[in-house]
Amino acid sequence: MPNNLAHFDIPADDVERARRFYEAVFQWRFSSFGPPDFYLIQTGTDEQPGIGGSVSLRHEPLAPGGGLGAFECTISVDDLGATVAAVTANGGTTTMPPYTLTGVGQMAKFHDTEGNAVVVMKYDRPH
């Protein structure tokens, strides 16, 4: 297998708040696992599981000035407008409104409830 992304972690100051945010915006499923303040994330269905992840208690502060302190991940969505609206309705902050990347699709950036930078993309072709 090539160097594919196999797992991601969302660091959170408030794990329950982050869990509620991602459940509401992306309909991801969470299950308690291992240490306190740690959940496994299932991003897809049983038939198409997607990439597994987790949300856990943040152990290091965000970068000074709010700069990106980790990998920036992109989440593929079917309806960019509805996703951006759900982000805002659930406590996230849009940092870059939707725009078009010619030949790729439309994307937007936001900060989740924990200050993490996230990208959402409505791809022109299935991804």
Secondary structure, 3 states (H helix, E strand, C coil): CCCCCCEEEEEECCHHHHHHHHHHHHCCEEEECCCCCEEEEECCCCCCCCCEEEEEECCCCCCHHHCCCCCCCEEECCCHHHHHHHHHHCCCEEEEEEEEECCCEEEEEEECCCCCEEEEEEECCCC
